[in-house]
Amino acid sequence: MHWGNIFETIMLVCFAAAWPASIYRSWKSRTRKGKSLSFMLIILTGYAAGIIKVLISGSAAYMLIPYSVNATLVACDIVLYYRNYRIDEGLPDIFGKDR
């Protein structure tokens, strides 16, 4: 294992530790206020680039795990952003249920 991969993994683990708090806040607040969709999309693009880098390089395949976990966490927060958008705008629930 190269030192660069070790520090990259540490960075990704630290980022992954922050996303659950963001997701929880999105879930509980039921509003998109204070969230930036463009920021989350930029972060998701960065993780996608990291996954592509690992796939192209053909080495350090274990790096797919932290990149994939982080991308999944960001994607969850984006889904909640859209749920909260509907709540903020007073739009009906997409499943037809009352709130």
C-alpha positions in Angstrom: 0.0 0.0 0.0 1.3 3.4 -0.9 1.3 6.4 1.5 -0.8 8.4 -1.0 -3.5 5.7 -0.9 -3.4 5.6 2.9 -3.9 9.4 3.3 -6.6 9.3 0.6 -8.4 6.6 2.5 -8.2 8.6 5.7 -9.6 11.7 4.0 -12.5 9.7 2.6 -13.2 8.1 5.9 -13.3 11.6 7.5 -15.7 12.8 4.8 -17.9 9.7 5.3 -18.1 10.4 9.0 -19.7 13.8 8.3 -22.4 12.8 5.8 -24.6 10.8 8.2 -25.0 14.0 10.3 -26.0 15.9 7.2 -28.5 13.3 6.2 -30.0 13.2 9.7 -30.4 17.0 9.6 -32.1 16.8 6.2 -34.4 14.1 7.4 -35.4 15.8 10.7 -35.6 19.4 9.5 -38.0 18.6 6.6 -36.7 21.7 4.8 -34.0 22.3 2.1 -33.0 25.6 3.7 -29.3 25.7 4.5 -28.6 23.0 1.8 -26.9 23.6 -1.5 -27.8 21.2 -4.3 -25.0 22.5 -6.5 -22.5 21.8 -3.7 -23.8 18.2 -3.3 -23.7 17.6 -7.0 -20.1 18.9 -7.2 -19.1 16.6 -4.4 -20.9 13.7 -6.0 -19.0 14.4 -9.3 -15.8 14.4 -7.4 -16.5 11.0 -5.9 -17.5 9.7 -9.4 -14.2 11.0 -10.7 -12.4 9.1 -7.9 -14.2 5.9 -8.8 -13.3 6.3 -12.4 -9.6 7.0 -11.4 -9.5 3.7 -9.5 -11.1 1.8 -12.4 -8.8 3.2 -15.0 -5.6 2.8 -12.9 -6.4 -0.9 -12.2 -4.7 -0.8 -8.9 -5.8 -0.2 -5.3 -9.3 -1.6 -6.0 -10.0 -1.4 -2.3 -10.3 2.4 -2.8 -13.7 1.7 -4.5 -15.2 1.0 -1.1 -14.8 4.5 0.5 -15.5 6.3 -2.8 -18.7 4.2 -3.3 -19.8 4.7 0.4 -19.4 8.4 0.2 -21.1 8.7 -3.2 -24.0 6.7 -1.8 -24.3 9.0 1.3 -24.2 12.1 -0.9 -26.9 10.6 -3.2 -29.1 10.0 -0.1 -28.7 13.6 0.9 -29.7 14.7 -2.6 -32.8 12.5 -2.5 -33.7 14.1 0.8 -33.1 17.6 -0.7 -35.8 16.8 -3.3 -38.1 15.4 -0.7 -37.7 18.6 1.3 -38.2 20.7 -1.8 -41.6 19.2 -2.2 -42.4 19.8 1.5 -41.2 23.4 1.3 -43.3 24.1 -1.8 -46.4 22.4 -0.4 -46.5 19.9 -3.2 -48.3 16.6 -2.6 -46.4 13.5 -1.4 -45.2 11.5 -4.4 -46.8 8.4 -3.0 -50.1 10.1 -2.5 -50.1 10.0 1.3 -51.0 12.9 3.6 -48.3 14.3 5.8 
